[in-house]
Amino acid sequence: MMVERPAVERRVLSAIEAAPVRLPFVLGACGTGRTTLLLRLRQILGADRCQYVDIEQAATTPEGFLRALTTASPFSSAAHPRPLEDGVSARDAFQAALAFLDSAQTPDGQPAVFLLDEALELKTFDSFPGLRMVLRDLVQALRGSRNRFVLSTRYMSRAHRLLRDASPEYEVIHVPPLSPAEVAGVLSDDYAPRDTLGRAELARAVHALTDGRPSYVQLLDDAMRDMDGSVGDDPVAALAGQMARGALLWERCRFCYELRLHRARGYGALKAILQVLAEQEPLTLTEIAQRLRRTPGSTKDYLSWLEDVDLISARQKRYGFVDPLLRLWVRLHCRPEPLDEEQLAREVQRFAHGVLPEVEPALAVAASTPVVERSWSVVEID
């Protein structure tokens, strides 16, 4: 399922086609559809006009990045980077990559468009000899080019910090969650109610359980489609199945959890804080420090590292998870002994009880017959 986001697409296209050109930086958490958006832009613009680069995979070394950028590129470059010789410095390779981004052009001589997914991964090059502040160099180099660039990252806090003193040509674009109406539009007809009110009610439930994140919506939709007809439209039962160890949604949450923790400092202590917040949130700095048996000073450092990778956020000096479903995953699986199926089902139902919307009175008024409130249930997991 490729969920189209026409409003976001129009905003990005407007930025790169403006005069003077703007540099859109697309921000979105795990599962919000950043990569899908960039691939959709490649479809719209055409493969001969733009190049998609997964920097998370390409940024192994500066030399590897240059090869990945140039080897299969549809563009020619006036810079014509020479084949890398043995012993070439990391700095020379990175400068050659920047030169290619600046001078590349389409076969008919038009400006090239580069879609740089997970651009902040280039920060890993700071550890190579001769390279410091690589992201600052990138931001400065792109703003002076005739070419067009769309950057993206899942690390929103880091992007805002990077762009704080950057040129106003950079335009931050957040990928919003899906609305309940958009969720209704992507639910499979194989199981979803055909009547408008029934489908809207199911969509509101799926939206509440997934926080509107497209990847979560897709996995829950697939799970409901694959369930037998008697409970095929029960999103809570589907969520319980997907939260079981080894299921696709379990894998997605585990990936996000491990990826962000490995990008942060203080791995062990950070896991302990996440487990505390999975049991109860929001909590103040003092409350978290007491539960950890650490000083407020050291605890504040740990919290700032978690905020840096967007695992938690603070509102009115109280801390909690950014992603409610990831919080559920931590509560279910980051414990010394695994839960059995019945315990897992109860925890999922508890989570659902806290987030599922009540039936709105307006729906009953709009319907010709009274609305029957659905009681989403959790079934046993095979």
N, C-alpha and C positions, 0 to 999 in steps of 0.2 A: 504494500500500500504506500503510494507516494502522495502524501497530503499536500495539496497545493495551498500556498499562502499568498494569494494575489496582492494583498495590501503591502506585505513586506517586499514582495518581488518588485512592485511598482516603485517603492521607495528606494530600493537599491539601484534599480535601473535609472531612476531619475537622477540619482547622485552621480553615477558614472557618465551620464550623458549631458550633465549640466555644463554651463560655460560661465565661469571657470569650473573645471571638474572638481568634484568632491571625492573623498576617499572613505567609503563606508566600511565600518568595522562592526561586523555582526556578532552579537553576544547572545549566548543562550546556554542554559545548564544542560547536563546530560539528558538526552532523550527529547530535546525540544525541537529537533529537526534542522539544525544548522547545516549539516552536510547535505541533507536532502534538498535544502534550499539552494545551496551552491550547485548541486548537480542539475537541479531544475533550471537554474540560470544558464548553465552550459547548454542545455537543450534549447532554450529561448534564443541565445546569442549565436549558437552554431559552433561546432568544434574547430572550424577554420579561423574563427575570430577570437576564441578564448581558450585558455589552458587551465585545467583544474590541477592543483598540486596538493596532495595530502602531506603536509609538512611533518606531521607526527611520524609518518613512515619514512619520509625522505631525509629528515634531519638526523642522520646517523653521525656523519662527520661533515665538515665543510666541503671536502672533496666529493663525498657521496651526494651531498645536496646539489652541488653543481652538476654532477652527472645526471641525477634524476631530473633536474630542471631542463637540461638542454638536450639530452639524448633523444627523447621521443616528442620534443616540442614541435608544434605545427608552424612555429615562427622562425624567421631568419633574424640574424643580429649583425649590426654593423660592427659590434665589438669583436665578433668572431673569437670567442675564447679558444686559446690554443689547447690541444690535448694535454692533459695533466702529465707532467713529468714526475718521475720518482724524486722525492725530496722536496716537492713544492710545499710551501708553507700553508698552514691552515688559513692565515689571514689573506694570502694571495687568492686562495680558492674562494673564500667568502666574498672578497672584493670582485672577483670575476662573476660570481652569481649575481651580485647587485648590478654589475655592468650589463649583464644579459637582461635582467628585468627592466632596466632603463632603456636599452637600445633595441629590444626585440620589436619586430613588426610583422604584420600579416603578409601573405604572399603578394597582395596588391599594394603593399606599402602603407597600410592604415595602422593606427595605433592598436597594440595588442591589449587584450584583457586577461589579467591573471586572477584566478580565484584561489587564494591562499588559505587553505583550511588548517585550523589549529596553528596559526602563525606564531603564537607565543612559544611554541616548542623550539624555536631557534635559540632561545635563551640558553639551551644546553651547550651552545658553542662558546659561551663565556669561559668555559674551563679549558679551552684550547690555547696554546701559547700564541701570544700576539693579538688575542681577541678579548675585548672587554666592552660591555654595554652594547651587545650585538643588536638588541631590539631597538635601542635608541638610534643606532646607525641605520637600521632598516626603515624606521619611521621617517627619518630625515631624507633618506635616498628616494623613497617612493614619492614624496610630496613634490619633488622637482622634476618628475618624469612626464613625458607626453603620453605615456601609456596609462591604462586604467587598471585599478586594483580593487578587489574586494577581499577583505581579511575577515577571519572568524576565529573565535576561541570559546571554549567552555569555561575559561577562568575569568569571570567577569570582574572581580575585584582587582586582579592584576592588570587587566586591560584598562580599567578606569585610572589606575595609578600611572600606567605608562603614558596615557594620553592627557594626563592632567596638565602638562606643560607643552604638549605637542601643538602643531599648527592647527588653526581652526578649520582647515580644509578637511580634517578627519571628522566624520559624522558617525556617532555611535547609534546603532540600530539594534534594539532588543527584539529577540524572537519571542512573541507572547505565547502563552499556553493556548490551546484550542478552546473555543467557547463551547457551551453545551450544544448550540445549534450546529457548530462544525462537527462535533462528535456525532450527533445524530446523522449527519450526512455521510460519515464513513463507516457506520455500523453495517454489518453484512445483512442482506435481505434473507439469508438462509435461516436466520433465527429471530431477527428483530421484528417487533410488532409492525404490522402494515398501517395501522391507524396512527394518525398524527400524534394524539395525546399519549398513547402507549409508547411510541418510539421516543417522544420527548422525555417521558419519565425515565425510561431506561438510559437515555443519553445523559440526563442529569446525574443519575447514579454512577455511571461510568466516569463522567467528568469529575465527580467528587472523590471517587476512589483513586483516580490516577493523577489528580491535580491538573488535568488537561494536557499532560505531556504526550506528544504524538506517539513516541515509541511505546509507552505504557498502554495507551489506548489501543494501539495495533495488537500488542500481545494479548490483551484482555479480550479484544474482539475475536482474534484467532482462537483463543481458548473456548469462548462461548460457542463459536461456530462448530468446534470439534466435539462439544459435549452432546450427550443424547438429548432428544427432543423434549423430555419432561423437565429438564432444568437448563436448557440451552440458553435461556435469556436471563439467567441468574448471575449477575456480575460478582456477587460476594463468593459464591461457590467457585466461580472461575478464578477469582483472586486467590482463594485458599489453595487451589491446585497449582497455580503459578508461583506461589510462595514456597512450595515444597522444594526441598533440596534437589538440584539438578534440572528444574524446570527453566524455561527460557527467561521468564521474568526474574527468577532467582539469580540466574547467570548475569543478567543485565545489571541488577543491583550490586552484585558482588564486584563486577567490573568497575562500576562507578566508585564504589567504596574503596577498593584497593588502589585504583588509579590516583584518586585524589590524595589518599593518605601517603602514598609513595612520593607524591610531589611536595608534600609538606615536611616540616621538621618534627622531630620528637614522636616517632611512629607509635611506640608503646603507650605513652601518656595520652596521646590523642585518641587512641582506641578506648582508653578508660573513660575519657570525657564523653565520647559518643555513647557509650553504654549507659552512663549516668543519665544523659539527656533522653535516651531511648525509653528509660523507665519513667521519667517525669520531666516535662518542660512546660513553660519556660522557667529557667532558674537564674538567679543572680550570680555574680562572680563569687560572692561570699558563700552562697549555698553550694556551688560546685566545688570550691576549695575545701569546704568542710567534708564533703563526700569523698574527695580524693585524698584527704589528709595531707594537703600541700599548702604552701603559703599562698596568699592572694597574689603576690608578685609573680611567682612561677606559673600559677594557674592562668593569670592574665596573658602571659606569653603563649601558653598552649592555646588559649582561645583565639588569640590573634592569628596563630598559624592555621587554625581550622577555618577562620574567616577568610584567610588569604586564598584558600582553595575552594571557597564557597560551599563548604559542608554545613556550616552553621551561620547564623546571622543574629544580630542583637537589635532588639527593639525596646526602647525605654529601659536600657541597661539589663535586660533579661534575654538570655540566650536560648536558641532553639534550632532545630534542623531547618535547612532550606527546603529539603525534599521530604514531604510527609511519608511517602511510600518507602524511601530509604530508611527512615526512622523505624518503620515497621519491620523492615528486613533485619536491621541491627538488633531490634528487640527479640526477633524470632531466632536468629542464628548466631549471634555473638555472645554465646554463653557456654559454660563448661560442659554441659550435657545437652544433647539435642532434644527438642520437643518431640513427643509422639504425634501421630496424625490428629488425634482428638484434641490435644493441647494446642497444636498449631491452628486448628479450625476455630477453637474458642478465641484465640488471640486475634485472628483475622476478623471474627465477628465483633469483637470488642472495638477494634479499629474502625470497622464499618459503621458501627453504631454512633461513633463520635463524628463521622464526616458526612454520612448520607443525609441529603436534604429531606425536610418534611414535604408532604404533598401540599402544594400551594392552593389556598382556597380559590384563587382565580381559575384554576383548572376545572374545579368542580362547577363553577358558575358557567364557564364556557361550554362545558359538555352538556349534551342533551339528557344524559343519565348521570347519576352520581358517580364520582371517581372512586374506585375501590383502591384503597391504599395497599401497595405492594409490601410484602414482608420478605425482603431478600433473605435467603437462608444459606447456610453452609452445609454442603453435603459431605459425606465421607469420601476421603481420597483413596483411590485404589493404590 
